[in-house]
Amino acid sequence: MAYTQMYTCGPSHVLPTIGSLADSINRTEDTSFFDFFCSTPEAESIRATFGEVAYQQYVEQALVSRQARAARAAEISKELASKRSTIQRWITKIRYAYTETN
């Protein structure tokens, strides 16, 4: 289905400008994500079936879940770094204690 045909099938009866999705949610730094995500068959079928509002909500939810996964990955990385530094401190203390007694 062509780009304009998908929009004319929706209930909004308005053709948005190209890139309006990224502009409307003020996330221009994620335009490559939106370009990829909007080209998926799931996004196209949601837009064609349920209209533009459901499509916008779908893309917004995908962005939120992507950001949540990134935040969780950063949190896990921070926890692992903290554990590594604690273990390194213990090993250093044991090494110093062992070398001082010999």
Residue frames as a rotation matrix with the C-alpha (Angstrom) as fourth column:
MET 1
0.588 0.809 0.000 0.00
0.809 -0.588 0.000 0.00
0.000 0.000 -1.000 0.00
ALA 2
-0.089 -0.628 0.773 1.39
0.563 -0.672 -0.481 3.39
0.822 0.392 0.414 -0.91
TYR 3
-0.838 -0.363 -0.408 2.26
0.538 -0.424 -0.728 5.99
0.092 -0.829 0.551 1.70
THR 4
-0.834 0.544 0.092 -0.65
-0.544 -0.839 0.020 8.29
0.088 -0.033 0.996 0.86
GLN 5
-0.154 0.813 -0.562 -3.12
-0.272 0.512 0.815 5.42
0.950 0.278 0.143 0.54
MET 6
-0.424 -0.040 -0.905 -2.44
0.738 0.564 -0.370 4.37
0.525 -0.825 -0.210 4.13
TYR 7
-0.946 0.028 -0.323 -3.23
0.195 -0.747 -0.636 7.83
-0.259 -0.664 0.701 5.40
THR 8
-0.634 0.762 -0.134 -6.38
-0.699 -0.489 0.522 8.23
0.332 0.425 0.842 3.34
CYS 9
-0.218 0.545 -0.809 -7.70
0.190 0.837 0.513 4.95
0.957 -0.042 -0.286 4.76
GLY 10
-0.746 -0.150 -0.649 -7.42
0.650 0.047 -0.758 6.33
0.144 -0.988 0.063 8.29
PRO 11
0.234 0.956 -0.175 -10.16
0.970 -0.218 0.110 8.29
0.067 -0.195 -0.978 10.04
SER 12
-0.191 -0.344 -0.919 -8.18
0.576 -0.797 0.179 11.51
-0.795 -0.496 0.351 10.35
HIS 13
0.638 0.449 0.626 -8.69
0.759 -0.228 -0.610 12.56
-0.131 0.864 -0.486 6.69
VAL 14
0.859 -0.460 -0.225 -5.50
-0.452 -0.888 0.087 14.61
-0.240 0.027 -0.970 6.91
LEU 15
0.708 -0.702 -0.077 -2.22
0.486 0.562 -0.670 13.91
0.513 0.437 0.739 5.20
PRO 16
0.817 -0.460 -0.348 0.61
0.124 -0.450 0.884 14.66
-0.564 -0.765 -0.311 7.64
THR 17
0.639 -0.688 -0.344 3.93
-0.729 -0.399 -0.556 15.97
0.245 0.607 -0.756 6.46
ILE 18
0.545 -0.538 -0.643 6.85
0.291 0.841 -0.457 13.60
0.786 0.062 0.615 6.24
GLY 19
-0.560 -0.806 -0.192 8.61
0.399 -0.060 -0.915 13.46
0.726 -0.589 0.355 9.59
SER 20
-0.048 0.600 0.799 5.62
-0.567 -0.675 0.472 14.78
0.822 -0.430 0.373 11.51
LEU 21
0.725 0.287 -0.626 5.74
0.251 0.736 0.628 11.75
0.641 -0.613 0.462 13.77
ALA 22
-0.137 -0.864 -0.485 9.16
0.921 0.070 -0.384 12.68
0.365 -0.499 0.786 15.12
ASP 23
-0.722 -0.111 0.683 8.17
0.030 -0.991 -0.130 16.35
0.691 -0.074 0.719 15.34
SER 24
0.214 0.938 0.271 4.91
-0.315 -0.196 0.929 15.66
0.925 -0.284 0.253 17.12
ILE 25
0.876 0.105 -0.471 6.54
0.368 0.485 0.793 13.85
0.312 -0.868 0.386 20.01
ASN 26
0.767 -0.572 0.292 9.62
-0.606 -0.794 0.037 16.08
0.211 -0.205 -0.956 20.13
ARG 27
0.521 -0.638 0.567 12.14
-0.063 0.634 0.771 13.28
-0.851 -0.437 0.291 19.81
THR 28
0.857 -0.174 -0.485 14.16
-0.514 -0.211 -0.832 14.31
0.042 0.962 -0.270 16.78
GLU 29
-0.152 -0.972 0.180 17.25
-0.968 0.183 0.171 12.55
-0.199 -0.149 -0.969 18.14
ASP 30
-0.410 0.067 0.910 15.45
-0.131 0.983 -0.131 9.23
-0.903 -0.173 -0.394 17.60
THR 31
0.273 0.579 -0.768 14.47
-0.841 -0.244 -0.482 9.79
-0.467 0.778 0.421 13.98
SER 32
-0.529 -0.479 -0.700 16.51
-0.765 0.627 0.149 6.80
0.367 0.615 -0.698 12.81
PHE 33
-0.923 0.274 0.271 14.58
0.041 0.769 -0.637 4.64
-0.383 -0.577 -0.721 15.27
PHE 34
-0.031 0.977 -0.209 11.27
-0.274 -0.209 -0.939 6.05
-0.961 0.028 0.274 14.03
ASP 35
-0.007 -0.016 -1.000 12.27
-0.997 -0.080 0.008 5.59
-0.081 0.997 -0.015 10.41
PHE 36
-0.872 -0.339 -0.354 13.07
-0.366 0.931 0.009 1.95
0.326 0.137 -0.935 11.10
PHE 37
-0.826 0.541 0.157 10.10
0.141 0.468 -0.872 1.37
-0.545 -0.698 -0.463 13.37
CYS 38
-0.035 0.862 -0.505 7.55
-0.542 -0.441 -0.716 3.03
-0.840 0.249 0.482 11.09
SER 39
-0.207 -0.093 -0.974 8.63
-0.964 0.188 0.187 0.84
0.165 0.978 -0.129 8.19
THR 40
-0.931 -0.136 0.340 7.80
-0.231 0.938 -0.259 -2.42
-0.284 -0.320 -0.904 9.98
PRO 41
-0.672 0.716 -0.189 4.78
0.120 0.357 0.927 -4.44
0.731 0.600 -0.325 8.80
GLU 42
-0.341 0.555 -0.758 3.25
0.939 0.232 -0.253 -4.25
0.036 -0.799 -0.601 12.29
ALA 43
-0.614 0.063 -0.786 3.23
0.218 -0.944 -0.246 -0.46
-0.758 -0.322 0.567 12.24
GLU 44
-0.907 0.268 -0.325 1.75
-0.408 -0.363 0.838 -0.35
0.107 0.892 0.439 8.75
SER 45
-0.537 0.749 -0.388 -1.00
0.446 0.642 0.624 -2.82
0.716 0.162 -0.679 9.61
ILE 46
-0.367 0.393 -0.843 -1.89
0.854 -0.217 -0.473 -0.94
-0.369 -0.893 -0.256 12.81
ARG 47
-0.769 0.056 -0.637 -2.12
-0.166 -0.979 0.114 2.33
-0.617 0.194 0.762 10.88
ALA 48
-0.836 0.444 -0.323 -4.24
-0.325 0.074 0.943 0.77
0.442 0.893 0.082 8.14
THR 49
-0.440 0.683 -0.583 -6.54
0.615 0.702 0.359 -1.10
0.655 -0.201 -0.729 10.53
PHE 50
0.064 0.462 -0.884 -7.00
0.994 -0.110 0.015 1.19
-0.091 -0.880 -0.466 13.52
GLY 51
0.822 0.290 0.490 -6.06
0.409 -0.900 -0.154 4.62
0.397 0.327 -0.858 12.22
GLU 52
0.138 -0.839 0.527 -3.52
0.068 -0.522 -0.850 7.27
0.988 0.153 -0.015 12.99
VAL 53
0.382 0.041 0.923 -4.23
-0.830 -0.424 0.363 7.69
0.406 -0.905 -0.128 16.72
ALA 54
0.946 -0.032 0.321 -3.63
-0.130 0.872 0.471 4.02
-0.295 -0.488 0.821 17.48
TYR 55
0.625 -0.761 0.176 -0.54
0.570 0.290 -0.769 4.13
0.534 0.581 0.614 15.31
GLN 56
0.154 -0.549 0.821 0.85
-0.390 -0.798 -0.460 7.13
0.908 -0.250 -0.337 17.23
GLN 57
0.609 0.134 0.782 0.17
-0.792 0.146 0.592 5.35
-0.035 -0.980 0.195 20.53
TYR 58
0.962 -0.261 0.080 1.87
0.268 0.960 -0.081 2.20
-0.055 0.099 0.994 19.25
VAL 59
0.327 -0.883 0.336 5.01
0.402 -0.192 -0.895 4.09
0.855 0.428 0.292 18.23
GLU 60
0.195 -0.208 0.958 5.04
-0.708 -0.706 -0.010 6.07
0.679 -0.676 -0.285 21.48
GLN 61
0.847 0.157 0.508 4.74
-0.486 0.614 0.622 2.87
-0.214 -0.774 0.596 23.52
ALA 62
0.795 -0.607 0.017 7.57
0.535 0.687 -0.491 1.30
0.286 0.399 0.871 21.54
LEU 63
0.113 -0.758 0.642 9.79
-0.049 -0.650 -0.758 4.30
0.992 0.054 -0.111 22.29
VAL 64
0.414 0.103 0.905 8.92
-0.866 -0.263 0.426 4.16
0.282 -0.959 -0.020 26.00
SER 65
0.966 -0.048 0.256 9.72
-0.052 0.927 0.372 0.46
-0.255 -0.373 0.892 26.17
ARG 66
0.540 -0.826 0.160 12.98
0.510 0.170 -0.843 1.03
0.670 0.537 0.513 24.28
GLN 67
0.050 -0.505 0.862 14.00
-0.478 -0.770 -0.423 3.73
0.877 -0.391 -0.280 26.75
ALA 68
0.678 0.251 0.691 13.03
-0.734 0.279 0.620 1.52
-0.037 -0.927 0.373 29.70
ARG 69
0.922 -0.388 -0.005 15.18
0.384 0.913 -0.141 -1.32
0.059 0.128 0.990 28.35
ALA 70
0.223 -0.878 0.424 18.11
0.283 -0.358 -0.890 1.05
0.933 0.319 0.168 27.88
ALA 71
0.203 -0.092 0.975 17.70
-0.793 -0.600 0.108 2.42
0.575 -0.795 -0.195 31.41
ARG 72
0.904 0.163 0.396 17.55
-0.376 0.746 0.550 -1.10
-0.205 -0.646 0.735 32.85
ALA 73
0.713 -0.701 0.001 20.65
0.555 0.563 -0.612 -2.12
0.429 0.437 0.791 30.90
ALA 74
0.037 -0.693 0.720 22.50
-0.187 -0.713 -0.676 0.91
0.982 -0.110 -0.156 32.27
GLU 75
0.474 0.221 0.852 21.35
-0.859 -0.097 0.503 0.06
0.194 -0.971 0.143 35.80
ILE 76
0.988 -0.128 0.091 22.53
0.109 0.976 0.186 -3.55
-0.112 -0.174 0.978 35.45
SER 77
0.415 -0.883 0.219 25.86
0.453 -0.008 -0.892 -2.35
0.789 0.469 0.396 34.08
LYS 78
0.082 -0.336 0.938 26.28
-0.622 -0.753 -0.215 0.00
0.779 -0.566 -0.270 37.03
GLU 79
0.771 0.262 0.580 25.47
-0.627 0.466 0.624 -2.79
-0.107 -0.845 0.524 39.50
LEU 80
0.879 -0.476 -0.019 27.98
0.451 0.845 -0.286 -5.12
0.152 0.242 0.958 37.87
ALA 81
0.161 -0.843 0.513 30.67
0.115 -0.500 -0.858 -2.44
0.980 0.197 0.017 37.92
SER 82
0.300 0.019 0.954 29.99
-0.858 -0.431 0.279 -1.87
0.416 -0.902 -0.113 41.62
LYS 83
0.953 0.067 0.297 30.27
-0.198 0.878 0.436 -5.60
-0.231 -0.474 0.849 42.34
ARG 84
0.633 -0.771 0.065 33.50
0.536 0.377 -0.756 -5.81
0.559 0.513 0.652 40.34
SER 85
0.044 -0.646 0.762 35.03
-0.324 -0.731 -0.601 -2.92
0.945 -0.221 -0.241 42.24
THR 86
0.579 0.210 0.788 33.99
-0.814 0.098 0.572 -4.44
0.043 -0.973 0.227 45.59
ILE 87
0.965 -0.242 0.105 35.56
0.239 0.970 0.040 -7.77
-0.111 -0.014 0.994 44.64
GLN 88
0.375 -0.869 0.324 38.70
0.358 -0.187 -0.915 -5.98
0.855 0.459 0.240 43.47
ARG 89
0.198 -0.265 0.944 38.94
-0.753 -0.657 -0.027 -4.17
0.628 -0.705 -0.330 46.83
TRP 90
0.843 0.156 0.514 38.59
-0.476 0.662 0.580 -7.47
-0.250 -0.733 0.632 48.69
ILE 91
0.815 -0.576 0.061 41.27
0.530 0.699 -0.481 -9.11
0.235 0.424 0.875 46.55
THR 92
0.197 -0.756 0.624 43.57
-0.046 -0.643 -0.764 -6.15
0.979 0.122 -0.162 47.09
LYS 93
0.407 0.005 0.913 43.04
-0.880 -0.265 0.394 -6.27
0.244 -0.964 -0.104 50.87
ILE 94
0.950 -0.055 0.308 43.73
-0.048 0.947 0.318 -10.02
-0.310 -0.317 0.896 50.92
ARG 95
0.619 -0.763 0.187 46.83
0.500 0.199 -0.843 -9.57
0.605 0.615 0.505 48.74
TYR 96
0.113 -0.575 0.810 48.20
-0.460 -0.753 -0.470 -6.82
0.880 -0.320 -0.350 51.02
ALA 97
0.612 0.162 0.774 47.38
-0.786 0.224 0.576 -8.81
-0.080 -0.961 0.265 54.14
TYR 98
0.959 -0.245 0.144 49.10
0.255 0.965 -0.059 -11.89
-0.124 0.093 0.988 52.73
THR 99
0.417 -0.852 0.316 52.21
0.437 -0.117 -0.892 -10.05
0.797 0.510 0.324 51.52
GLU 100
0.280 -0.298 0.912 52.63
-0.677 -0.735 -0.032 -8.13
0.680 -0.609 -0.408 54.79
THR 101
0.782 0.070 0.619 52.72
-0.562 0.510 0.651 -11.30
-0.270 -0.857 0.438 56.90
ASN 102
0.863 -0.473 0.178 55.37
0.505 0.823 -0.260 -13.07
-0.024 0.314 0.949 54.78
